Amino acid sequence: MAVQSDAKAIRLGHPSYVWRSGQDRRLDLIRQHVPLEGRRILDVGCGLGMYVRQMARFSDDVYGVDVDPEKVAEASRTLPNIYTAPAESLPFPDEFFDVILLHEVIEHVDDDRQTIREAYRCLRPGGHIIIYAPNRLYFFETHGFYLGKRYVFRLLPLVNYTPDFIRNRFAPHVRIYTRRGIRRLFAGLRVRFEAESHIFPGLDNVAARHRLAGRAILAARDFAERTPLRCFGISHFVVARKLGD
């Protein structure tokens, strides 16, 4: 059972169990670009429902979907509207949602292009698709890596700067994206990109362990996010608005 659990975590990623300031920063960034109040919202790859619970502060009409039935069962203990389904085949009608969030999801799905097309199908014209996804320009691979057949859950520096045939030997279990790569997922879809930016890590653990040094590090992070150095952030932040006919 432990082997199966480990394999699932490697393939699907590690869900958030605690809401911390790093997630607050991401939610605040979303709210700077997309109104959530009173909207019908879907979190694709919702895991344990952390973002569903937080977005329910702004709307009574929030849904979540995840491919892992165990996580869905756990989230459903305290949240309504949580469903089991792959991101490539959502169990909702056309043009049902105003906002669809894909938070660190597209790198794990079987088919990232179909995932975007399915989100687009379920989105009403004028609605927004929000994406957080790993940035190829970040200095570390954060999803662990393989040494031969052995998986190591550690940061691996600079591997994402290598050619694909090298990078994918170490991290075949997860995709990495450039800005152009994310745009290619929307090929043929009528959207307008209203935000294309990056965010640095929350660094909550660093701030908690090293009070004085942590403050300086957080201040440096916040400064970097206000400069062109933002392009080296850990994740892309993309907002695409679906255009009408």
N, C-alpha and C positions, 0 to 999 in steps of 0.2 A: 504493500500500500504506500509506503514511504517513497519507493522508487517512482510509482505512478504520480504521486503528488509533486515530486521534484520535477519530473518531466513536464507536467502541466504548467508549473511555475516558469520553467525555462521557455516554453512555447508561448504562453499567454501573458507572461510578465507577472510582477508582484503587485497585488492591489494595495491601495492605501487603507490602513486600518485606523489611523488617527488623522483628524483634520488639524493641520498646523498652518503657520504663517505662510509657508510656501504655497499652499493651496489657496489661501486668501489672496495672495498676490495674483494668482492666475485667474481667480474669479473676478477680482477687481478689473483686470485687463479686459476680460470679456465684457464687463458692464460698461467700460469706456466706449465700446464700439457697437454693442447690441443691447437693446432694451429687453429685459426679461419679464418685466411686470405684466402680469395677465396673459402671457404668451403660453401657447402649447409647446412644451419643450420635450425633446428626447435626448437622453444620454446613451449613446451607442458604446457598448463595452463598459457598462456601468459598474461592473465588479460588485462590491459590497454596498454600492449606492451612496457613496460619500457626496458626489456632486448632485445627485438627485435630491438628497436631503437638504443640501445648502440652497439649491435653486428653488426648492419649495418655499423658501422664505419670500420669494417674489411672485410665485404663481401657484395656484391650486391644481394646475393641469400639467404635471411633470411625470414623464415616463422613463423607464430604463429598460435596456435589453442587454443580455450577455450570453455568450456561448456556453458558459460554465454553469450547469444546473445547480451545483453546490453553492456557488456564490449567489445565484438567483434565489435559492431557498433561504439563505441567510438574510439577504436584503429584504425579502418579502415578509420576514417576521415583523418588521417595523415600518415598511413602506408599501403603498399601493402601486399598482401599474408597473410591476416588474415582470419581464417576460424572458423566456429562454429562446434564443434564436441566433443564428450567425449574422454577422453584419452584412453579408452578401445577400441575405434574403429576409428582409424585415417583415414582421407580421402586421403591417399597417396599410391602410389604403393610400392611394395617390393623394398628394397635396394635403396631408393631414396635420403637419406640424409647422409652427412658425420658426422654431429654432432647433437645430440638431447639432449636438456636441459630439466630437470624436476626439476624446482626450487620451493621447498616447495609445492609440488603437490601431491605426492603419499599418504600423510597422509589424503587427502581429497577425493580421488576418491572412487567410489563404489567398485572397484576390483583392488587392487594394483598389484597383480601378473599378471593379464591380461594387465594392463597398461605397465608393463615392457616387456611383450612378444610382445605387439603391437609396442613399440619403437624398440625392437630388429628386428622385421619384416621389419620395414621401414628403417633400418640402413644398409648401405653397409658394406661388410667385411672390417675390418680395421678401421671402424668408431668408434666413442665414444659416449656412453651414460653418461651424467653428472647428478648427483643427489645431491641436497641439501634436507635434510629431518630432522625433529626434533629428537634430541638426548635424549634418555631415561636417560642418566647420567647428563643432565643439571638440575640445582637445582629448576627450576620453570616450571610449565605448562604455556605456553605463549598464548594459544588459548582461554582463558577464561574457565569457569567451571560452572557446574550446582549445585545449592543448591535446591534439590528436583526438581521442574519444573521451577525454576527461573534461568535464565542464567545471569552470572556475568562476565563482560569483565574486568578481573583483572588477575594479576599474582597469581598463587597458588603454594606456596613452597612445595617441597619434595613429592608431590603426585605421581610423576613418579617413586619414589623409593618403592612404595607400591605394593602389588600383584595386578594382573590384575583385579580381581573382585572388588577391592576397587577403583583403579585408574579409571576404566571405569564407575563407578557410578558418578564420578565427571566430566569426560571428555569423554563421549560416542561418541561425534561428531567428534573426530579426533584421528588418530593413533599416536603412538610413537614407535621409533625404537632403537634397539641395532644394533651393527655392524653385528652380526650374522643374525639378522632379515632381514636386507637389503640384505645380501648375499643369503638368502633363496628365495628371490624374483626372483633370476636368476637361480634357480635350473633347470637343464636340458638344459640350454643355453650355447653355446660355447663362453665364454668370458674370458678375463684376466683382473683382477683388477689392474689398474695401479696407482691408488691413493685411499687410505682409511684414511681419516683424519677428523678433526673437525675445526670449526671456532667459535670464540666468537662473541657476539653481536657487532654491529657497535657503539652503545652508542652515537649516534649523538646528541640526546636530552640532555644527561648529559653533553657532552662537550660544547654545546651551552649555557646551563643555568649556569654552574659553571666553569668559565674559568680556574682558577688556579687548583682547585681540579679536574676538568675534564681532564686536561693534565696529572696529576698524575695517574688518573684512566685508561686513554688510554695507558699510558706507562706500567702500570701493566698488562693490557690486552695483549699488544703486547709481553711482556716478557713471560706470561703464555702460549701463543701460540707457543713459541719456546721450551717448556718443556713438560714432560709427562702430565702436568695438562691440556694440550689441549684436552684430552679425555672427559673433563667436558664441552666442548663448547656447544653452543646452538643448532648447527646443524651438522649433518654428512656432509662430502664432499666426494663423491665417483665418481671415473671415471672408467668405464668398457669399454674395447675395444672388439669389436666383432671379433672373429677369423674366418678365412676362412675355407673352407672344407679341 
